[in-house]
Amino acid sequence: MATRILLIQLQPHLVPTMDEAKARAALTAFAELPLVTDHRVTEGDENGAFINFEYKTNDLAALWHECQERIYQNSLLAFQLQRASMAIAQGDDGWEDCLLLHHFNPETEVDEFLE
């Protein structure tokens, strides 16, 4: 199975009431899962500040499932992260055929992850 990257881009300015430190802590803790073989965090500012959390894995489907369970469901922070982040997965050809799995704008069409 090929190593792939799941990228979560956090844009804290989209939800000003969100506790950015808690969001960063949750996304950093996610990297401790056994499914994650490596990770890195980068930051930038393009139409607002953003933080990219990249998680390398050998099982992208399982990692995406964990992401949905741990990051995007069942808490106030999850509700806020839904509205302040995007999740993108590398495809077979790297970022050329990436999948948009989650978008902060619910009107944006997302890709279905097919295992």
Number of C-alpha atoms within 10 A of each C-alpha: 7 9 13 20 26 25 21 23 22 25 22 22 14 16 15 11 9 18 12 17 9 11 19 16 10 15 22 16 10 20 18 13 12 10 17 20 16 13 17 12 15 10 11 10 9 6 8 10 13 18 17 19 22 24 26 20 22 15 17 24 15 13 21 18 12 15 17 17 12 15 21 19 14 11 11 11 18 18 14 21 26 22 21 22 23 20 23 22 25 19 15 12 8 11 13 9 11 16 17 18 19 22 19 18 13 10 7 10 11 16 13 10 13 5 7
